Amino acid sequence: MKTAIVSDIHGNLAALEAVLWDIDQIGVDRIVSLGDVIGYGPNPNECLDQVMGFEFSILGNHDSSALFDPEGFNVTAERAIFWTREQLESGIDGPEAAHRRMEYLCKMPRAVEEEGVVFVHGSPRGPTNEYVFPEDVQNPKKMDKLFSLFSRLCFQGHTHVPGVFSGDHRFSRPSELGERFSLLEDQQSYMINVGSVGQPRDGDSRSCYVIFDEESITFRRVEYDIEKTVKLIESIAELDDFLGHRLREGK
């Protein structure tokens, strides 16, 4: 089975539509989301509507904060999530649509496990909120604990930085892995960060996602109309212009 795994769409509809077009050209059996469908970006309702057609979506910390009070958010992120909540609750396209979206958010799972493969937003220890950064490979205690919590593979997002963590405390960026990375050759377990569709932060402004075929993964980078999203953000007073401008540099 071939699965497209996306994460951290963050209300960026232009990016999501470009990625869905790319996925359609490849052909997959299903699409799953690792959360943070909303927050930061200008199109939360439209992005949620698209994701509701996926196999499933994990609950991200921004998705959760649209339902409850945000914790640990800076001022820019907090203002954005309060505006996002207003859009979800406003029922601009009808109360039924608003109810459907909120109900979907409420039912998002914190983690999904399928035959040794775990899907989370943050980490296997803190599925919604814990960050696992590339530099964490220098913290063997943390890494050993995380790898003890799953048997084979764990797909994650949250940091917006794509790459593969291996059980021997290494982190490899997509550029170091080649076009197709086998998950079977050395019998190791892996944590795989699939990157971000709507707000990449690895210095590459293109959207990032992963194709998983049970034996290997392929990282995909997709160009989209960044300026379209920038202009929409600039037109909304509650969204800091910085949230659009950062998209140009992938930071």
C-alpha positions, 0 to 999 in steps of 0.5 A: 500500500502506498501512503502519502503522509502530509503534516503542518498544513497550517491553513495554507491552501495554496500549498495544500492544493499544490501538494494534492496535485502532486500526489494525484500525479503519483497515485497513492492508496490513501493520504494521512495527515500528522496534524496542525491542519490549521493555525498561522495561515489564512484558509483554515476552513478550506484546509480542514474541508480537504483533510476531512477526506483523508484516511485520518488526521492526527491532532496537532498542537494548533488544532488542539489550541483552536478548541482549547486555550493555547499553551506556550504560544508566542503573541503572534501564534496566539493571535493567529489561533484566536482568529482561526477559532473565530473562522471555524465558529463563525459559520460563514458558509452555514452552521452545519459546516461550522459544526462539521469542522469542529466535530472533526477537530474534536475527534482527531486522534492523538496517535494512530498505530498500524502494525508497528507503524506509529503516526503522531504529530510531536513524538511517541512520548508526547504525541501532540506537543513534544518537539524532536529536533535534529540536535536531539541526537546529542541527547542519548537519554531522550532518544533512547526513551523515544525509540523504546516507545515504538517497535519499527517506525514512527512518523512525525511532524511538528518541527517543520524540519524533514529528515530521518532519526535512526536508533543509533542516534543519527539524523539524516536530512533528505538531501543525504538519503537519496531519492528513495530511502529503504527502511529494511536494509539495516533492520533499524527502527526510525523516526521520520519527520515528514516536514511541512506542507504549509510552513517549511522551516529547513531553508527550502520554501517548497512544500514537503511531504513523504510517500511511504510504500511499506518498504521505503520512503521518498521525500517530495518537494513541491513549489506553490504560489507563495505570494498568493498566501502572503497577500492573503495573510497581509489582508488579515489584520489579526495575522502578522505579516511575518507569517507570510514573509517567512514563507519566502525563505522557508524559515 
